[in-house]
Amino acid sequence: MKHQLLIKKATRIEGNATIHVEIDQDRVQSARMMVEDFRGFEKLCQGKDVAYVPHIVSRICGLCSTAHQTASLRAIENALAITVPESVNQLRQAAVYGEWIASHAISYFFLTQPDVLGTKEGIFGLMQHHPRIAEVAFSIQKAGSRIVEILGGRSVHPIAMQAGGWSVLPSSDNLKEILAVCDRVADQTRQILSGLNGRSLPEQRIDFPTHNPVNFLCHDEDSGPEGRFNVYAMDGAQVDRFRVSVIEDHVSEMRADWSFAKFPYLSRLGFPDGIFHVGPLARAFFDDSAINLPELEGYEIIDRARASRGVHIEYIDVLRLAEIFWAATRIKELLLGIDLSAVETVPIDPGESGKGIGVVEAPRGVLIHSYTINRGRIERLKLLVATQFNNPLINLIIKDLAESHLEHGSLSESGQEAIGRCIRLFDPCLTCATH
């Protein structure tokens, strides 16, 4: 009998995780992405004045700070029955899309492209061996950060947004600068997508599990005042749809003693049949998605990505590029239709109470803030973040990859590389997952 324990640190991801593969008698007994950091934001926010909470939760993560802050503001306003002007929602959504651009650029160019281009040194190898790609990478990432900086007052942990509205508004010249930035990003992304036409998949592509169904979850914010969640099967059929306010009736969470990241699942299907995938691939099932933009018709790589939905995850990177283009065009639409004089701040009664949920499609997928407010202070705060939704699926695929890369009772070097690439493709945000 042979028993082997392999431990490997995941690299080029946000946060720290250990990959734990247990092999016994030439069989994989378990394979886990163990997230061992604990940060306690749900507890830390209890008792805090709601005016401060959006700024506190934005510290959960530097990559997702705008999305967290926006979800927090929406949860507070929903709980206190505050209706902000549409212009406020437009500015906030534009800031979130700016974060999409910056985050997707980091993920695509800095974290996963080194795998494709064979530059093991990461971004430093990219700068040395592919300086033109590195130049575009920094340009797009900087553009997204600049959009957030203009709208939020700071590129990380914004300070201009507040419950009920905006504290410091951008000027009309600021908005013109953003429009020019978006045009440049759209042009750069088109050039990259054109260069990807004809690229083939890796010989050992990473597939979704064939032995377990996966449910693709995305948020449809245009389906009414509170929005709805759409759930799709692997073949694209819609299997469920429910209002944001009843999310806790439809989504349950499982805990494991070896990870601080929880395991959400669709309650009516149970675990593991009800596990989710969120993010670019899940959003691709939605009719109003990046890969369905008329401007991207005719790009071969986009057509192949569209056909790959629910089959394998290799085209997540392509979809991130498509979403960079989509975000740039959506920001322009939002800002061209905005009237800065109509951006008003609705006052908040400090003694109000209520329950509310705020949802944002963050770069990595669905982000949910659920608050109970008692006399202007947080009584209960619960978060469901994208990496938590993806956590069960990541672990299933890791086990599949380990089983297919066993050599003489051990995990081969190619298997270790495939597992590392799989995790990077999902782009987990582990500080968000353990908040």
Secondary structure as GFF3:
##gff-version 3
##sequence-region A 1 435
A	DSSP	beta_strand	3	9	.	.	.	ID=ss1
A	DSSP	beta_strand	18	24	.	.	.	ID=ss2
A	DSSP	beta_strand	27	34	.	.	.	ID=ss3
A	DSSP	alpha_helix	41	44	.	.	.	ID=ss4
A	DSSP	alpha_helix	53	57	.	.	.	ID=ss5
A	DSSP	three_ten_helix	58	60	.	.	.	ID=ss6
A	DSSP	alpha_helix	65	79	.	.	.	ID=ss7
A	DSSP	alpha_helix	86	105	.	.	.	ID=ss8
A	DSSP	pi_helix	106	112	.	.	.	ID=ss9
A	DSSP	alpha_helix	113	117	.	.	.	ID=ss10
A	DSSP	alpha_helix	123	129	.	.	.	ID=ss11
A	DSSP	alpha_helix	131	152	.	.	.	ID=ss12
A	DSSP	beta_strand	161	162	.	.	.	ID=ss13
A	DSSP	beta_strand	165	166	.	.	.	ID=ss14
A	DSSP	alpha_helix	172	196	.	.	.	ID=ss15
A	DSSP	beta_strand	215	220	.	.	.	ID=ss16
A	DSSP	beta_strand	228	232	.	.	.	ID=ss17
A	DSSP	beta_strand	238	243	.	.	.	ID=ss18
A	DSSP	three_ten_helix	244	246	.	.	.	ID=ss19
A	DSSP	alpha_helix	247	250	.	.	.	ID=ss20
A	DSSP	beta_strand	251	256	.	.	.	ID=ss21
A	DSSP	beta_strand	259	266	.	.	.	ID=ss22
A	DSSP	beta_strand	276	277	.	.	.	ID=ss23
A	DSSP	alpha_helix	280	283	.	.	.	ID=ss24
A	DSSP	three_ten_helix	290	292	.	.	.	ID=ss25
A	DSSP	three_ten_helix	294	296	.	.	.	ID=ss26
A	DSSP	alpha_helix	300	307	.	.	.	ID=ss27
A	DSSP	alpha_helix	316	336	.	.	.	ID=ss28
A	DSSP	three_ten_helix	340	342	.	.	.	ID=ss29
A	DSSP	beta_strand	354	362	.	.	.	ID=ss30
A	DSSP	beta_strand	365	374	.	.	.	ID=ss31
A	DSSP	beta_strand	377	384	.	.	.	ID=ss32
A	DSSP	alpha_helix	386	404	.	.	.	ID=ss33
A	DSSP	beta_strand	406	407	.	.	.	ID=ss34
A	DSSP	beta_strand	410	411	.	.	.	ID=ss35
A	DSSP	alpha_helix	413	426	.	.	.	ID=ss36
A	DSSP	alpha_helix	430	434	.	.	.	ID=ss37
###
